[in-house]
Amino acid sequence: MNSHIITEEEMFEDTGFARRGDLRKWLDNEGVPYRIGRGGRICGVAVQEYALGSSADYFVARSTEWDPI
């Protein structure tokens, strides 16, 4: 496992999102580059890029009505 890449599971835990579509919209909103892997999994997110996004807690509190992609 590459310690410079954050997993989809880690991002779900960190952000509090339960749906992949919500996580993708947050990443897009924050300008965090990512790739979509097999089965639609979010992958290839660099820890450094992810850490530059704004507070996940703030975004979760404001975005409870996103539709899954």
C-alpha positions as CSV (number, residue, x, y, z in Angstrom):
1,M,0.0,0.0,0.0
2,N,1.3,3.4,-0.9
3,S,1.3,5.8,2.1
4,H,1.0,8.8,-0.3
5,I,-2.4,7.6,-1.6
6,I,-5.6,7.8,0.5
7,T,-8.1,5.0,0.0
8,E,-11.8,5.5,-0.7
9,E,-12.6,3.9,2.7
10,E,-10.4,6.4,4.5
11,M,-12.1,9.3,2.7
12,F,-15.5,8.0,3.7
13,E,-14.4,7.7,7.3
14,D,-12.7,11.2,7.3
15,T,-15.6,13.1,5.6
16,G,-18.5,11.2,7.0
17,F,-20.1,10.7,3.6
18,A,-21.9,7.4,3.1
19,R,-22.5,7.7,-0.6
20,R,-19.8,7.6,-3.3
21,G,-21.6,10.3,-5.3
22,D,-21.5,12.7,-2.4
23,L,-17.7,12.1,-2.0
24,R,-17.1,12.6,-5.7
25,K,-19.0,15.9,-5.6
26,W,-17.0,17.1,-2.6
27,L,-13.7,16.1,-4.3
28,D,-14.8,18.0,-7.4
29,N,-15.8,21.0,-5.4
30,E,-12.5,21.1,-3.7
31,G,-10.5,20.6,-6.9
32,V,-9.0,17.3,-5.7
33,P,-7.9,15.1,-8.6
34,Y,-9.0,11.5,-8.5
35,R,-9.5,8.5,-10.8
36,I,-12.4,6.2,-11.1
37,G,-11.5,2.5,-10.8
38,R,-13.3,-0.8,-11.4
39,G,-16.9,-0.7,-10.1
40,G,-16.8,3.1,-9.8
41,R,-14.4,3.2,-6.9
42,I,-12.6,6.4,-6.2
43,C,-8.9,5.9,-6.3
44,G,-5.6,7.6,-7.0
45,V,-6.2,10.4,-4.6
46,A,-2.9,11.8,-3.3
47,V,-2.8,12.5,0.5
48,Q,-1.2,15.9,-0.2
49,E,-4.0,17.0,-2.6
50,Y,-6.7,15.6,-0.3
51,A,-5.3,17.5,2.7
52,L,-5.5,20.8,0.8
53,G,-9.3,20.5,0.5
54,S,-11.4,22.6,2.9
55,S,-12.9,21.3,6.1
56,A,-14.9,18.1,5.4
57,D,-17.0,18.7,8.5
58,Y,-18.1,22.1,7.2
59,F,-19.1,20.6,3.8
60,V,-21.0,17.6,5.3
61,A,-23.0,20.0,7.5
62,R,-24.1,22.0,4.4
63,S,-24.7,19.2,1.9
64,T,-27.1,16.5,3.1
65,E,-29.2,16.4,-0.1
66,W,-26.8,15.3,-2.8
67,D,-28.1,12.7,-5.2
68,P,-25.7,9.7,-5.9
69,I,-24.1,9.7,-9.3
